[in-house]
Amino acid sequence: WIFSAFLFLELGILGFVIYISSFCLVVMVAFRNTKKYKLSEEEKFFNQVAAMVSVCCLFFMMYNNCLRTEAAYMIYFILSLPFVIARRHWEGDKK
């Protein structure tokens, strides 16, 4: 097995699928933001970085436990950027 055993022990199969889908959701939201909203260059960059980090997180999950350390907060901050951008544009469209 390449996967760390803690994922299956702590999360189970259903939790493991939800955990993986959270990273896939970040990629989908980042691409949806790019297509749906007129973004500045900075916002496009943040969406692209978040999508790339999300894909890297899937590899990190398989090979080591860095997503369980204190440094993971920085990764999760980057992964939240597409949601912040989407909400900002959603609230702007709402007004």
MDAnalysis code that builds the backbone (N, CA, C; Angstrom):
import MDAnalysis as mda
import numpy as np

u = mda.Universe.empty(285, n_residues=95, atom_resindex=np.repeat(np.arange(95), 3), trajectory=True)
u.add_TopologyAttr("name", ["N", "CA", "C"] * 95)
u.add_TopologyAttr("resid", np.arange(1, 96))
u.add_TopologyAttr("resname", ["TRP", "ILE", "PHE", "SER", "ALA", "PHE", "LEU", "PHE", "LEU", "GLU", "LEU", "GLY", "ILE", "LEU", "GLY", "PHE", "VAL", "ILE", "TYR", "ILE", "SER", "SER", "PHE", "CYS", "LEU", "VAL", "VAL", "MET", "VAL", "ALA", "PHE", "ARG", "ASN", "THR", "LYS", "LYS", "TYR", "LYS", "LEU", "SER", "GLU", "GLU", "GLU", "LYS", "PHE", "PHE", "ASN", "GLN", "VAL", "ALA", "ALA", "MET", "VAL", "SER", "VAL", "CYS", "CYS", "LEU", "PHE", "PHE", "MET", "MET", "TYR", "ASN", "ASN", "CYS", "LEU", "ARG", "THR", "GLU", "ALA", "ALA", "TYR", "MET", "ILE", "TYR", "PHE", "ILE", "LEU", "SER", "LEU", "PRO", "PHE", "VAL", "ILE", "ALA", "ARG", "ARG", "HIS", "TRP", "GLU", "GLY", "ASP", "LYS", "LYS"])
u.atoms.positions = np.array([
    [0.826, -1.186, 0.000],
    [0.000, 0.000, 0.000],
    [0.868, 1.247, 0.000],
    [0.488, 2.204, -0.798],
    [1.181, 3.488, -0.794],
    [0.565, 4.396, 0.259],
    [-0.745, 4.283, 0.460],
    [-1.456, 5.158, 1.388],
    [-1.012, 4.897, 2.820],
    [-1.049, 5.965, 3.606],
    [-0.763, 5.816, 5.025],
    [-1.935, 5.129, 5.702],
    [-1.635, 4.277, 6.622],
    [-2.685, 3.490, 7.278],
    [-3.573, 4.342, 8.172],
    [-3.078, 5.495, 8.621],
    [-3.890, 6.301, 9.533],
    [-5.167, 6.793, 8.863],
    [-5.136, 7.009, 7.555],
    [-6.341, 7.487, 6.880],
    [-7.472, 6.478, 6.983],
    [-7.149, 5.224, 6.770],
    [-8.184, 4.202, 6.836],
    [-8.605, 3.912, 8.269],
    [-7.658, 3.964, 9.193],
    [-7.984, 3.680, 10.583],
    [-8.829, 4.780, 11.215],
    [-8.482, 6.029, 10.951],
    [-9.190, 7.132, 11.580],
    [-10.456, 7.536, 10.843],
    [-10.444, 7.451, 9.524],
    [-11.559, 7.972, 8.748],
    [-12.511, 6.899, 8.228],
    [-12.006, 5.726, 7.983],
    [-12.826, 4.704, 7.351],
    [-12.928, 4.980, 5.851],
    [-13.642, 4.122, 5.162],
    [-13.757, 4.262, 3.711],
    [-14.552, 5.516, 3.342],
    [-15.683, 5.735, 3.989],
    [-16.514, 6.900, 3.681],
    [-15.775, 8.200, 3.995],
    [-15.119, 8.264, 5.123],
    [-14.350, 9.453, 5.482],
    [-13.206, 9.697, 4.531],
    [-12.584, 8.632, 4.069],
    [-11.491, 8.746, 3.103],
    [-11.995, 9.329, 1.784],
    [-13.158, 8.891, 1.331],
    [-13.737, 9.412, 0.088],
    [-14.099, 10.889, 0.251],
    [-14.669, 11.262, 1.385],
    [-15.008, 12.662, 1.635],
    [-13.741, 13.505, 1.723],
    [-12.702, 12.982, 2.323],
    [-11.424, 13.691, 2.443],
    [-10.834, 13.971, 1.064],
    [-10.855, 12.985, 0.193],
    [-10.341, 13.167, -1.168],
    [-11.228, 14.129, -1.948],
    [-12.539, 14.019, -1.765],
    [-13.450, 14.890, -2.517],
    [-13.301, 16.353, -2.111],
    [-12.840, 16.630, -0.900],
    [-12.633, 18.024, -0.514],
    [-11.534, 18.669, -1.357],
    [-10.503, 17.928, -1.690],
    [-9.450, 18.461, -2.557],
    [-9.944, 18.597, -3.991],
    [-10.758, 17.670, -4.435],
    [-11.333, 17.761, -5.781],
    [-12.284, 18.948, -5.886],
    [-12.990, 19.252, -4.807],
    [-13.898, 20.392, -4.793],
    [-13.145, 21.704, -4.973],
    [-11.976, 21.811, -4.388],
    [-11.168, 23.023, -4.533],
    [-10.803, 23.235, -6.004],
    [-10.418, 22.166, -6.685],
    [-10.063, 22.273, -8.105],
    [-11.284, 22.693, -8.923],
    [-12.432, 22.107, -8.644],
    [-13.645, 22.450, -9.393],
    [-14.053, 23.902, -9.163],
    [-13.990, 24.381, -7.933],
    [-14.356, 25.767, -7.637],
    [-13.373, 26.728, -8.300],
    [-12.096, 26.389, -8.288],
    [-11.097, 27.260, -8.918],
    [-11.356, 27.376, -10.418],
    [-11.648, 26.272, -11.086],
    [-11.924, 26.328, -12.519],
    [-13.260, 27.013, -12.806],
    [-14.233, 26.816, -11.949],
    [-15.524, 27.481, -12.132],
    [-15.378, 28.991, -11.975],
    [-14.575, 29.425, -11.013],
    [-14.333, 30.859, -10.844],
    [-13.724, 31.459, -12.101],
    [-12.784, 30.734, -12.689],
    [-12.103, 31.238, -13.875],
    [-13.065, 31.381, -15.047],
    [-13.998, 30.447, -15.169],
    [-14.934, 30.501, -16.284],
    [-16.107, 31.438, -16.031],
    [-16.589, 31.499, -14.806],
    [-17.826, 32.206, -14.508],
    [-17.640, 33.698, -14.283],
    [-16.555, 34.091, -13.625],
    [-16.367, 35.485, -13.230],
    [-15.230, 36.123, -14.026],
    [-15.338, 37.435, -14.177],
    [-14.240, 38.188, -14.782],
    [-13.257, 38.512, -13.657],
    [-12.155, 37.793, -13.642],
    [-11.195, 37.896, -12.545],
    [-10.016, 38.773, -12.924],
    [-9.429, 39.408, -11.931],
    [-8.179, 40.134, -12.147],
    [-7.048, 39.106, -12.289],
    [-5.909, 39.585, -12.714],
    [-4.763, 38.683, -12.874],
    [-4.361, 38.058, -11.541],
    [-4.473, 38.835, -10.482],
    [-4.124, 38.325, -9.154],
    [-5.068, 37.199, -8.725],
    [-6.362, 37.381, -8.976],
    [-7.340, 36.353, -8.609],
    [-7.160, 35.097, -9.459],
    [-6.832, 35.271, -10.730],
    [-6.546, 34.099, -11.585],
    [-5.344, 33.329, -11.047],
    [-4.326, 34.078, -10.636],
    [-3.130, 33.452, -10.081],
    [-3.454, 32.661, -8.822],
    [-4.238, 33.248, -7.925],
    [-4.604, 32.554, -6.691],
    [-5.417, 31.295, -6.973],
    [-6.310, 31.355, -7.950],
    [-7.086, 30.174, -8.326],
    [-6.187, 29.076, -8.882],
    [-5.236, 29.456, -9.724],
    [-4.322, 28.472, -10.297],
    [-3.428, 27.840, -9.232],
    [-2.944, 28.662, -8.317],
    [-2.092, 28.138, -7.246],
    [-2.882, 27.173, -6.365],
    [-4.114, 27.545, -6.030],
    [-4.936, 26.670, -5.188],
    [-5.226, 25.343, -5.891],
    [-5.477, 25.379, -7.188],
    [-5.725, 24.141, -7.928],
    [-4.475, 23.262, -7.948],
    [-3.317, 23.872, -8.151],
    [-2.079, 23.091, -8.169],
    [-1.752, 22.520, -6.788],
    [-1.956, 23.310, -5.751],
    [-1.694, 22.829, -4.388],
    [-2.654, 21.697, -4.037],
    [-3.890, 21.801, -4.504],
    [-4.865, 20.745, -4.237],
    [-4.433, 19.420, -4.869],
    [-3.947, 19.480, -6.081],
    [-3.446, 18.259, -6.735],
    [-2.217, 17.731, -5.995],
    [-1.347, 18.642, -5.570],
    [-0.165, 18.216, -4.807],
    [-0.570, 17.576, -3.482],
    [-1.637, 18.070, -2.870],
    [-2.105, 17.496, -1.602],
    [-2.530, 16.043, -1.776],
    [-3.090, 15.716, -2.923],
    [-3.456, 14.318, -3.175],
    [-2.208, 13.434, -3.196],
    [-1.124, 13.960, -3.755],
    [0.131, 13.197, -3.748],
    [0.754, 13.165, -2.355],
    [0.688, 14.298, -1.643],
    [1.215, 14.332, -0.275],
    [0.488, 13.327, 0.607],
    [-0.792, 13.197, 0.386],
    [-1.601, 12.285, 1.192],
    [-1.129, 10.845, 1.002],
    [-0.679, 10.524, -0.187],
    [-0.255, 9.154, -0.463],
    [1.143, 8.838, 0.055],
    [2.013, 9.828, 0.048],
    [3.410, 9.528, 0.320],
    [3.921, 9.920, 1.695],
    [3.285, 10.898, 2.339],
    [3.766, 11.267, 3.675],
    [2.645, 11.908, 4.487],
    [2.953, 12.267, 5.700],
    [1.948, 12.780, 6.630],
    [2.044, 14.287, 6.828],
    [2.518, 15.035, 5.844],
    [2.713, 16.476, 6.045],
    [1.390, 17.220, 6.187],
    [0.276, 16.643, 5.759],
    [-1.009, 17.322, 5.920],
    [-1.528, 17.231, 7.349],
    [-0.807, 16.524, 8.210],
    [-1.214, 16.395, 9.610],
    [-0.336, 17.207, 10.551],
    [0.598, 17.958, 10.016],
    [1.503, 18.740, 10.853],
    [1.011, 20.172, 10.979],
    [1.752, 20.965, 11.756],
    [1.383, 22.368, 11.943],
    [1.543, 23.170, 10.661],
    [2.403, 22.757, 9.766],
    [2.593, 23.468, 8.495],
    [1.400, 23.315, 7.571],
    [0.522, 22.394, 7.844],
    [-0.645, 22.173, 6.983],
    [-1.603, 23.350, 7.020],
    [-1.556, 24.178, 8.055],
    [-2.438, 25.337, 8.104],
    [-2.174, 26.279, 6.943],
    [-0.929, 26.393, 6.528],
    [-0.609, 27.236, 5.380],
    [-1.203, 26.647, 4.101],
    [-1.156, 25.340, 3.984],
    [-1.735, 24.678, 2.810],
    [-3.240, 24.889, 2.778],
    [-3.897, 24.721, 3.909],
    [-5.350, 24.879, 3.940],
    [-5.756, 26.332, 3.724],
    [-4.909, 27.274, 4.106],
    [-5.186, 28.678, 3.802],
    [-5.196, 28.894, 2.297],
    [-4.221, 28.335, 1.604],
    [-4.156, 28.470, 0.144],
    [-5.362, 27.796, -0.502],
    [-5.776, 26.667, 0.041],
    [-6.918, 25.954, -0.529],
    [-8.232, 26.712, -0.324],
    [-8.283, 27.624, 0.615],
    [-9.513, 28.387, 0.854],
    [-9.665, 29.570, -0.098],
    [-8.621, 29.961, -0.793],
    [-8.672, 31.155, -1.625],
    [-9.735, 31.116, -2.720],
    [-9.948, 30.013, -3.451],
    [-11.013, 30.023, -4.460],
    [-12.396, 30.266, -3.868],
    [-12.641, 29.786, -2.672],
    [-13.935, 30.003, -2.029],
    [-14.107, 31.467, -1.623],
    [-13.033, 32.093, -1.177],
    [-13.083, 33.510, -0.811],
    [-13.337, 34.356, -2.062],
    [-12.660, 34.038, -3.143],
    [-12.851, 34.774, -4.392],
    [-14.270, 34.588, -4.909],
    [-14.787, 33.369, -4.863],
    [-16.152, 33.108, -5.334],
    [-17.169, 33.874, -4.496],
    [-16.973, 33.902, -3.206],
    [-17.922, 34.623, -2.344],
    [-17.857, 36.120, -2.596],
    [-16.665, 36.615, -2.811],
    [-16.507, 38.043, -3.086],
    [-17.247, 38.443, -4.361],
    [-17.128, 37.642, -5.394],
    [-17.817, 37.934, -6.646],
    [-19.315, 37.664, -6.526],
    [-19.682, 36.669, -5.770],
    [-21.101, 36.344, -5.585],
    [-21.816, 37.490, -4.865],
    [-21.169, 38.032, -3.823],
    [-21.757, 39.161, -3.113],
    [-21.794, 40.410, -3.969],
    [-20.793, 40.574, -4.860],
    [-20.781, 41.712, -5.767],
    [-21.899, 41.617, -6.796],
    [-22.210, 40.406, -7.281],
    [-23.293, 40.198, -8.237],
    [-24.649, 40.372, -7.576],
    [-24.701, 40.107, -6.299],
    [-25.964, 40.156, -5.569],
    [-26.458, 41.594, -5.370],
    [-25.506, 42.547, -5.284],
    [-25.863, 43.956, -5.024],
    [-26.418, 44.636, -6.239],
])
